[in-house]
Amino acid sequence: MTYTKNSTPARYEFGANWASFVDRHYSAERRQAAADKLLAFLGKESLEGMDFLDIGSGSGLHSLAAFDAKAGRIHSFDFDPLSVSTTSKLRQLAGEPANWTVERGDVLDGGYLEKLGTWSLVYSWGVLHHTGAMWQAVENAARRVAPGGLFFVALYSSNVVRPSAEFWLDVKRRYNAANSSQRRWMECWYIWRFGLGGNPFRLPGLLKQIYEKKKGRGMSYMTDVRDWLGGWPMEFADDRAVVDFLMDRFEFELVRMSTGEACTEFLFQSPKAALSKQD
Ligand SMILES: C[S@@+](CC[C@H](N)C(=O)[O-])C[C@H]1O[C@@H](n2cnc3c(N)ncnc32)[C@H](O)[C@@H]1O
């Protein structure tokens, strides 16, 4: 492995992982699970009357879920061209609806984001901590929320990470510097150590976890293992700091929060009147 402790890897190939997820694992069952999970967290029966901005769409499964949930206007963008083409593939599967657009875009590009206007539901799940400038990305995403609109954001939490954030940052640097067979070994190491806890009798627990991942957001265990080992750039956010940031800077109200998993999910609502602390 060419890795040295201080070397900084390039960006992880998220899009290739998402393309492989859709090729190998896409199913009507996962599509339904993604829509169910989206609506459950939002506490809604449907997205009728809402529009949906998907920042860092990845596979596009959650944009598709928003489409299935009857969102009005949908716009999905991602930095990685392969994520964009994979999202487009799922849009094709939905019959290329005119109300759903997909393109390449960067959440750190303020000019691009401004052109998108504001949205009644801004969704960014597992993205903003992978930009290299997480707080700027959170701010840029929050600015796209229309008055009275919702912001559903999920960020890797520094409150639950074990053994430590530094441990995982080091693993990720190694994974990104590794060739494909070294990566397969690291994936096996991860499953053995963290999936099974070094104990083969914990296999039933791991199988339950795999099933729950599919039932949860329609995701696949191995896709998520690769995304977790590779996901770079990478930052961790303190849950309280996220809430304080969005409350203090944007006067957002925290509607719901789900902690305990690697990513903490937050649902915020922006004030109905125009934001008072824009700058
Ligand atoms: C872990 S994936 C999450 C995908 C999807 N939101 C989901 O929940 O399945 C992170 C995605 O964020 C994208 N991403 C990273 N940096 C970005 C940026 N600056 N602007 C837009 N997308 C970005 C990556 O290309 C990748 O597809």
The ligand as a Tripos MOL2 file, in Angstrom:
@<TRIPOS>MOLECULE
LIG
   27    29     1     0     0
SMALL
NO_CHARGES

@<TRIPOS>ATOM
      1 C1        -22.7510    8.9690    1.1710 C.3       1 LIG1
      2 S1        -23.3690    9.5130   -0.3570 S.3       1 LIG1
      3 C2        -25.0790    9.8290    0.0570 C.3       1 LIG1
      4 C3        -25.9990    9.7060   -1.1270 C.3       1 LIG1
      5 C4        -27.4830    9.8870   -0.8490 C.3       1 LIG1
      6 N1        -27.7860   11.1940   -0.3360 N.3       1 LIG1
      7 C5        -28.0100    8.8180    0.0560 C.2       1 LIG1
      8 O1        -28.4840    9.1340    1.1470 O.co2     1 LIG1
      9 O2        -27.9680    7.6390   -0.3030 O.co2     1 LIG1
     10 C6        -22.6900   11.1250   -0.5190 C.3       1 LIG1
     11 C7        -22.9420   11.7610   -1.8660 C.3       1 LIG1
     12 O3        -22.5860   13.1530   -1.7600 O.3       1 LIG1
     13 C8        -21.9760   13.5400   -2.9510 C.3       1 LIG1
     14 N2        -21.1740   14.7540   -2.7270 N.ar      1 LIG1
     15 C9        -19.9770   14.8620   -2.1080 C.ar      1 LIG1
     16 N3        -19.5360   16.1310   -2.1340 N.ar      1 LIG1
     17 C10       -20.4960   16.8490   -2.7800 C.ar      1 LIG1
     18 C11       -20.6240   18.2220   -3.1230 C.ar      1 LIG1
     19 N4        -19.6700   19.1060   -2.8140 N.pl3     1 LIG1
     20 N5        -21.7330   18.6280   -3.7790 N.ar      1 LIG1
     21 C12       -22.7120   17.7230   -4.1150 C.ar      1 LIG1
     22 N6        -22.6280   16.4180   -3.8190 N.ar      1 LIG1
     23 C13       -21.5480   15.9750   -3.1600 C.ar      1 LIG1
     24 C14       -21.1460   12.3300   -3.3310 C.3       1 LIG1
     25 O4        -20.7430   12.3490   -4.6800 O.3       1 LIG1
     26 C15       -22.0950   11.1900   -2.9970 C.3       1 LIG1
     27 O5        -22.8810   10.7960   -4.0900 O.3       1 LIG1
@<TRIPOS>BOND
     1     1     2 1
     2     2     3 1
     3     2    10 1
     4     3     4 1
     5     4     5 1
     6     5     6 1
     7     5     7 1
     8     7     8 2
     9     7     9 1
    10    10    11 1
    11    11    12 1
    12    11    26 1
    13    12    13 1
    14    13    14 1
    15    13    24 1
    16    14    15 ar
    17    14    23 ar
    18    15    16 ar
    19    16    17 ar
    20    17    18 ar
    21    17    23 ar
    22    18    19 1
    23    18    20 ar
    24    20    21 ar
    25    21    22 ar
    26    22    23 ar
    27    24    25 1
    28    24    26 1
    29    26    27 1
@<TRIPOS>SUBSTRUCTURE
     1 LIG1         1 GROUP 0 **** ****
